[in-house]
Amino acid sequence: MEDQHSAVPATDPFALFDAWFAEAKASEPNDPNAMALATAEPDGAPSVRMVLLKGHGPDAGEGGGFVFYTNAESRKGREIRANMRAALLFHWKSLRRQIRIEGPLEEVGAQQADAYFHSRGRVSQIASAASDQSRPLADRADYLARMEALEEEYPEGDIPRPPHWTGFRLVPRRIEFWLDRPGRAHDRRLFTRAGAGEDWSDTLLYP
């Protein structure tokens, strides 16, 4: 008979995320830090895409959080600026696990955005600086020409970070851990808190 106890412990959710994330980095074949980012348009229509987690934990800003970077003039950037709330989803197929995270967003400071932008490879810096992300592109050659122009303008060293290229931190109010179980009798535990710095409460959920 299956163990009667939950395999998702009632512990600090950041510590539990760290443990699951470490296992994902060891088992997932590609991008264990990939996560679905869900935002909403002004009329409430949902919008979702994959982005990469670039920082996380209880020390990632006041109250802890999950950090990603983007062009703030892209579709997701405009949606974020209009409604500073979002949801994240990690799905690690190799582990048959997922984590859902919801909460308000905060923009990271310019110094933090600079540091991450300049930690990227030179080609990635050029590609980001040359892109009007999500805007119509008449011909791919136009984009490549922009990249070439930046290479010529800055033949050595880092590319200046465009002011609209920035990062956001999701400060979680809800974190749900989901673990696959035989017969779809899945194991789910939800952690919630009223605000940043508040204590977490938790409960099991029916699958």
ZISULVEN-V498303 format. One record per pair of residues at least 6 apart in sequence whose C-alpha atoms are under 6 Angstrom apart, sorted by the first residue. I is the first residue (numbers start at 0). J is the second residue. D is the distance in whole Angstrom. If there is no record, write none. Layout:
i: {I:I}
j: {J:J}
d: {D:D}
//
This chain:
i: {13:23:24:32:32:33:33:34:34:34:34:35:35:35:35:36:36:36:36:36:37:37:37:37:38:38:39:39:40:52:52:53:53:54:54:55:55:56:56:57:62:62:64:64:64:65:65:66:66:67:67:68:68:69:69:70:70:71:71:73:73:74:83:83:84:84:84:86:86:87:87:88:88:89:89:90:95:96:96:97:98:98:99:99:100:100:101:101:101:102:102:102:103:103:104:104:105:105:106:106:107:107:112:112:125:129:129:172:172:173:173:174:174:175:175:176:176:177:177:178:178:179:185:187:187:188:188:188:189:189:190:190:191:191:192}
j: {56:31:31:51:52:50:51:49:50:88:89:48:49:87:88:47:48:49:86:87:46:47:85:86:46:85:45:46:78:66:67:66:67:65:66:64:65:63:64:63:195:196:168:169:170:168:169:167:168:166:167:165:166:164:165:163:164:163:164:132:133:133:103:104:102:103:104:100:101:99:100:98:99:97:98:97:179:177:178:177:175:176:174:175:173:174:171:172:173:170:171:172:169:170:168:169:167:168:166:167:166:167:165:166:146:145:146:191:192:190:191:189:190:188:189:187:188:186:187:185:186:185:206:203:204:202:203:204:201:202:200:201:199:200:199}
d: {6:6:5:5:5:6:5:5:6:5:5:5:4:5:5:5:6:6:6:5:6:4:6:5:5:5:4:5:6:6:5:6:5:6:5:5:4:5:6:4:4:5:6:5:4:5:5:6:4:6:6:6:4:6:6:6:4:5:6:5:5:6:6:5:6:4:5:6:4:6:5:6:5:5:5:4:5:6:5:5:6:5:6:5:6:5:5:6:5:6:5:5:6:6:5:4:6:5:6:4:5:5:5:6:6:6:6:6:5:6:5:6:5:6:4:6:5:6:5:6:5:5:5:6:5:6:4:6:5:5:6:4:6:5:5}
//
